[in-house]
Amino acid sequence: MGGHPGFLKIKMTANRTRSSTVLGYGACALAGTLWGTGFYFAKIALTAMGVGHMVFYRFVFASIGMLPMLRFAKLT
């Protein structure tokens, strides 16, 4: 534990930066994968239903996903 105390701080900061970089790349890869699967499933869905139905269901599911936000919305 001898040595300059700043060395430990620099080493910890470098490790934290590296782990946050890996976490950032992982989050981007996951987001891209999930975003891309939407196109795949949309292609499958369009074979089973019309465009109007697909738009309707996308709106319904997006609205359900946004319902918790209404609880925190502050209307002035």
KAFENGI-V727324 format. One record per residue. N is the residue number from 1. RES is the residue in one letter. SS is DSSP state (hx for helix, st for strand, lp for the rest). Layout:
n = [N/N]
res = [RES/RES]
ss = [SS/SS]
//
This chain:
n = [1/2/3/4/5/6/7/8/9/10/11/12/13/14/15/16/17/18/19/20/21/22/23/24/25/26/27/28/29/30/31/32/33/34/35/36/37/38/39/40/41/42/43/44/45/46/47/48/49/50/51/52/53/54/55/56/57/58/59/60/61/62/63/64/65/66/67/68/69/70/71/72/73/74/75/76]
res = [M/G/G/H/P/G/F/L/K/I/K/M/T/A/N/R/T/R/S/S/T/V/L/G/Y/G/A/C/A/L/A/G/T/L/W/G/T/G/F/Y/F/A/K/I/A/L/T/A/M/G/V/G/H/M/V/F/Y/R/F/V/F/A/S/I/G/M/L/P/M/L/R/F/A/K/L/T]
ss = [lp/lp/lp/lp/hx/hx/hx/hx/hx/hx/hx/hx/hx/hx/hx/hx/hx/hx/hx/hx/hx/hx/hx/hx/hx/hx/hx/hx/hx/hx/hx/hx/hx/hx/hx/hx/hx/hx/hx/hx/hx/hx/hx/hx/hx/hx/hx/hx/lp/lp/hx/hx/hx/hx/hx/hx/hx/hx/hx/hx/hx/hx/hx/hx/hx/hx/hx/hx/hx/hx/hx/hx/lp/lp/lp/lp]
//
